[in-house]
């Protein structure tokens, strides 16, 4: 009888131990590390939503915000003929190209030209290409193609909620919470000039756009040929394109 009691108690304790361990294992299995592509896409969705609500507040319905990324052919005949614009906004007071970054932690100037330094909580520093540098050729191209009375401006938009931008950075590098103030300053600087005709400016910019799924896929192949996520990226591009056109 005593032996049976010992066996029963031992079995009960083993059962309880297994039950305690099982939930933590399932929780850790559910935590999947996101790829850099997925993190970037999440930041772009946040930026698109914020741009839309901000522009509606500033301009009413008198603006154009391109739905998603825009591919423009800015250097035909070269190794990299196309460039990708994260967000294009056309307002009565300017045409704006935004490069979105969903970077966390502290962002500081870099000693390397065209770079920014991301500083982790442990002090580890990593240089990354500045969104202003990424926008440079796109801004220059549109300025060359459009009337000079239509100002074209590029900016880097940081969407991570707790990002810290050092005050010595360019004012064209801004957090998502700075967007409204930044656009109000651009509107004030344009005050007194002839407002941009939104429909004409939209047509002029989209003359240089590549809108097919194959064009975007070709562009991604050129700029990131060694990416381990290329198959997933290809599936996402084609899937989004055909879903949008059904």
C-alpha positions as CSV (number, residue, x, y, z in Angstrom):
1,X,0.0,0.0,0.0
2,X,2.8,2.4,0.9
3,X,4.5,1.7,-2.4
4,X,1.4,2.4,-4.3
5,X,1.1,5.8,-2.5
6,X,4.7,6.7,-3.4
7,X,4.1,5.8,-7.1
8,X,0.9,7.9,-7.2
9,X,2.6,10.9,-5.6
10,X,5.5,10.6,-7.9
11,X,3.3,10.4,-11.0
12,X,1.2,13.5,-9.9
13,X,4.4,15.6,-9.4
14,X,5.7,14.5,-12.8
15,X,2.4,15.5,-14.4
16,X,2.4,18.9,-12.7
17,X,6.0,19.5,-13.8
18,X,5.1,18.7,-17.4
19,X,2.1,21.0,-17.4
20,X,4.2,23.9,-16.0
21,X,6.8,23.5,-18.7
22,X,4.4,23.2,-21.6
23,X,3.0,26.8,-21.8
24,X,6.4,28.5,-21.7
25,X,7.6,26.2,-24.5
26,X,4.6,27.1,-26.6
27,X,5.1,30.8,-25.9
28,X,8.7,30.8,-27.0
29,X,7.8,28.8,-30.1
30,X,5.2,31.5,-31.0
31,X,7.9,34.3,-31.0
32,X,9.2,34.4,-34.5
33,X,11.9,36.9,-35.4
34,X,10.8,39.2,-38.2
35,X,13.0,39.8,-41.2
36,X,14.4,43.2,-42.1
37,X,11.9,43.3,-45.0
38,X,9.0,42.7,-42.7
39,X,10.2,45.3,-40.3
40,X,10.6,47.8,-43.1
41,X,7.1,47.0,-44.5
42,X,5.6,47.6,-41.1
43,X,7.3,51.0,-40.9
44,X,6.1,52.0,-44.3
45,X,2.5,51.1,-43.4
46,X,2.7,53.3,-40.3
47,X,4.2,56.2,-42.4
48,X,1.5,55.9,-45.1
49,X,-1.3,56.1,-42.6
50,X,0.3,59.1,-40.8
51,X,0.9,60.9,-44.1
52,X,-2.7,60.5,-45.1
53,X,-4.2,61.8,-41.9
54,X,-1.7,64.7,-41.7
55,X,-2.3,65.7,-45.3
56,X,-6.0,65.6,-44.9
57,X,-5.7,67.9,-41.9
58,X,-3.5,70.3,-43.8
59,X,-5.0,70.2,-47.3
60,X,-8.4,68.8,-47.0
61,X,-8.9,66.8,-50.2
62,X,-6.5,68.9,-52.2
63,X,-3.5,66.5,-52.3
64,X,-2.2,63.3,-53.9
65,X,-0.6,60.5,-51.9
66,X,0.6,57.6,-54.0
67,X,-0.8,54.3,-52.8
68,X,2.3,52.4,-51.8
69,X,5.8,52.5,-53.3
70,X,6.5,54.1,-56.6
71,X,9.1,53.0,-59.1
72,X,10.5,55.7,-61.4
73,X,12.8,55.3,-64.4
74,X,15.4,57.9,-63.6
75,X,18.5,56.6,-65.4
76,X,17.5,54.6,-68.5
77,X,20.3,52.7,-70.2
78,X,22.4,52.4,-67.0
79,X,23.0,49.4,-64.7
80,X,20.4,50.8,-62.2
81,X,17.8,52.5,-64.4
82,X,15.0,52.6,-61.8
83,X,14.7,54.0,-58.3
84,X,12.1,53.2,-55.6
85,X,10.2,55.9,-53.8
86,X,8.7,54.8,-50.5
87,X,6.1,57.6,-50.3
88,X,5.2,60.3,-52.8
89,X,3.0,63.2,-51.7
90,X,1.9,66.1,-53.9
91,X,0.4,69.1,-52.2
92,X,-0.4,72.7,-53.2
93,X,2.9,73.8,-51.5
94,X,5.3,71.1,-52.7
95,X,6.1,67.7,-54.0
96,X,7.6,65.4,-51.3
97,X,9.6,62.2,-51.4
98,X,9.8,60.3,-48.1
99,X,12.3,57.5,-47.4
100,X,11.0,55.5,-44.4
101,X,13.2,54.0,-41.8
102,X,11.9,51.8,-39.0
103,X,15.1,52.0,-37.0
104,X,15.1,51.7,-33.3
105,X,17.3,53.4,-30.6
106,X,19.5,56.5,-31.1
107,X,20.4,57.9,-34.5
108,X,23.4,60.2,-34.7
109,X,25.5,61.8,-37.4
110,X,28.3,59.7,-38.9
111,X,31.9,60.5,-39.8
112,X,31.3,58.8,-43.1
113,X,29.7,60.8,-45.9
114,X,26.1,59.8,-46.7
115,X,25.8,57.7,-43.6
116,X,24.0,57.8,-40.2
117,X,25.1,56.0,-37.0
118,X,22.6,53.9,-35.2
119,X,23.6,53.4,-31.5
120,X,22.3,50.4,-29.6
121,X,21.5,50.5,-25.8
122,X,24.8,48.7,-25.1
123,X,26.7,51.4,-26.9
124,X,27.4,49.4,-30.1
125,X,27.4,51.7,-33.1
126,X,26.5,50.7,-36.7
127,X,26.8,53.0,-39.8
128,X,23.8,52.9,-42.2
129,X,23.1,54.8,-45.4
130,X,21.2,58.0,-44.7
131,X,17.7,58.3,-46.2
132,X,18.7,61.7,-47.4
133,X,21.5,60.1,-49.5
134,X,19.1,57.5,-50.7
135,X,16.7,60.2,-51.9
136,X,19.3,62.4,-53.5
137,X,19.1,61.0,-57.1
138,X,15.3,60.8,-57.0
139,X,14.9,64.4,-55.9
140,X,17.4,65.6,-58.4
141,X,15.7,63.7,-61.2
142,X,12.2,65.1,-60.5
143,X,13.6,68.6,-60.1
144,X,15.2,68.3,-63.5
145,X,11.9,67.1,-65.1
146,X,9.4,69.3,-63.4
147,X,8.8,73.1,-63.6
148,X,11.1,75.0,-61.1
149,X,8.0,76.6,-59.6
150,X,7.1,73.2,-58.2
151,X,9.5,72.6,-55.3
152,X,10.6,69.0,-54.8
153,X,11.9,68.1,-51.3
154,X,13.1,64.8,-49.9
155,X,13.0,63.7,-46.2
156,X,13.8,60.7,-44.1
157,X,10.9,59.6,-41.9
158,X,11.7,57.5,-38.9
159,X,8.6,55.4,-37.7
160,X,9.9,53.5,-34.7
161,X,7.9,55.0,-31.7
162,X,10.9,55.3,-29.4
163,X,13.6,56.4,-31.9
164,X,15.9,59.2,-30.6
165,X,17.2,61.6,-33.3
166,X,20.2,63.7,-32.2
167,X,19.6,67.4,-32.5
168,X,22.7,67.9,-34.8
169,X,21.0,65.9,-37.6
170,X,19.5,67.5,-40.6
171,X,16.0,68.9,-40.1
172,X,15.0,66.8,-43.1
173,X,15.4,63.7,-40.9
174,X,12.3,63.5,-38.7
175,X,10.3,61.2,-36.5
176,X,6.7,60.3,-37.3
177,X,5.6,62.8,-34.5
178,X,7.5,65.7,-36.2
179,X,5.8,65.2,-39.6
180,X,2.9,67.7,-39.0
181,X,5.3,70.5,-37.9
182,X,7.7,69.8,-40.7
183,X,5.0,70.0,-43.4
184,X,3.5,73.2,-41.8
185,X,7.0,74.9,-42.1
186,X,7.1,73.9,-45.8
187,X,3.6,75.3,-46.3
188,X,4.6,78.6,-44.6
189,X,7.8,78.9,-46.7
190,X,5.7,78.5,-49.9
191,X,3.1,81.1,-48.8
192,X,2.4,83.8,-51.4
193,X,3.4,81.6,-54.4
194,X,1.1,80.0,-57.0
195,X,-0.3,76.8,-55.6
196,X,0.6,73.6,-57.4
197,X,-2.0,72.1,-59.6
198,X,-2.3,68.6,-58.1
199,X,-3.7,66.8,-61.1
200,X,-1.1,68.3,-63.5
201,X,1.8,67.5,-61.1
202,X,0.5,64.0,-60.5
203,X,0.3,63.3,-64.3
204,X,3.8,64.8,-64.8
205,X,5.4,62.6,-62.1
206,X,3.6,59.4,-63.2
207,X,4.9,59.8,-66.7
208,X,8.2,58.4,-65.4
209,X,6.6,55.7,-63.3
210,X,6.9,51.9,-63.8
211,X,3.8,50.3,-62.5
212,X,3.9,46.7,-63.6
213,X,4.7,43.9,-61.1
214,X,7.6,42.7,-63.3
215,X,9.2,46.1,-63.2
216,X,9.2,46.2,-59.4
217,X,10.5,42.6,-59.3
218,X,13.3,43.5,-61.7
219,X,14.3,46.5,-59.6
220,X,14.4,44.4,-56.4
221,X,16.6,41.8,-58.2
222,X,19.1,44.5,-59.2
223,X,19.4,46.2,-55.9
224,X,19.3,43.1,-53.7
225,X,20.6,40.2,-55.7
226,X,22.2,38.4,-52.7
227,X,19.3,38.7,-50.3
228,X,18.3,35.4,-48.6
229,X,14.7,36.6,-48.5
230,X,14.5,37.1,-52.2
231,X,12.0,34.2,-52.8
232,X,9.7,35.6,-50.1
233,X,10.1,39.1,-51.5
234,X,9.2,37.8,-55.0
235,X,6.1,36.1,-53.7
236,X,5.0,39.1,-51.8
237,X,5.4,41.5,-54.8
238,X,3.5,39.3,-57.2
239,X,0.9,38.4,-54.7
240,X,0.2,42.0,-53.7
241,X,0.1,43.0,-57.4
242,X,-2.4,40.3,-58.5
243,X,-4.5,40.7,-55.4
244,X,-4.8,44.5,-56.1
245,X,-5.9,43.8,-59.7
246,X,-8.5,41.2,-59.1
